[in-house]
Amino acid sequence: MGEKAKNWLVVCVQSNREKKTYERLTALGFESFLPLQEEVHRWSDRNKKVQRVVIPMVVFARLNPSEYIQVLRLPSVNRFMVLRGESTPALIPDSQMERFRFMLDYSEQAVEMCTGHLQPGEQVKVIKGPLTGLSGELITMDGKSKVAVRINMLGAALVEIPVGFVESQTYG
């Protein structure tokens, strides 16, 4: 079994069990990823940094098919996300995961998930700011420009970006 057999899967977990499931998967030696973003919650007397789960009830794991059953046996795991009409788990391409992880790691703005239908945007590359090097689509929502990274079946991760920070990637 080579490394090639491993693919990113969407592990659907019980509500509020994302962190526990992620810790368990990691402890079992699986490469896993829980999209978290730090937010500051302000109260009248203090500020507190909290980790917000970006996609509720979802943890990503990079597995080969022989490992599926071990993950499905975890009490907090409900199932793998599957493509509509299919029974095999849906795979997330490594390139999508890399762009999504890069966005979460470097964005100073909140990353939001859009699960609805998103019109295709212009292909762009970020050339300024903390997300320099990220490829995605430039989308305008509510009058704000955002760069989007699509993730199979989950929609797209969006982050607000000044339009001057991106350049078009039109391939002639």
Secondary structure as GFF3:
##gff-version 3
##sequence-region A 1 172
A	DSSP	three_ten_helix	3	5	.	.	.	ID=ss1
A	DSSP	beta_strand	7	13	.	.	.	ID=ss2
A	DSSP	alpha_helix	18	27	.	.	.	ID=ss3
A	DSSP	beta_strand	31	33	.	.	.	ID=ss4
A	DSSP	beta_strand	36	42	.	.	.	ID=ss5
A	DSSP	beta_strand	47	53	.	.	.	ID=ss6
A	DSSP	beta_strand	58	63	.	.	.	ID=ss7
A	DSSP	three_ten_helix	65	67	.	.	.	ID=ss8
A	DSSP	alpha_helix	68	72	.	.	.	ID=ss9
A	DSSP	beta_strand	77	80	.	.	.	ID=ss10
A	DSSP	beta_strand	91	92	.	.	.	ID=ss11
A	DSSP	alpha_helix	94	106	.	.	.	ID=ss12
A	DSSP	beta_strand	112	114	.	.	.	ID=ss13
A	DSSP	beta_strand	122	126	.	.	.	ID=ss14
A	DSSP	beta_strand	135	141	.	.	.	ID=ss15
A	DSSP	beta_strand	144	151	.	.	.	ID=ss16
A	DSSP	beta_strand	155	160	.	.	.	ID=ss17
A	DSSP	three_ten_helix	163	165	.	.	.	ID=ss18
A	DSSP	beta_strand	166	168	.	.	.	ID=ss19
###
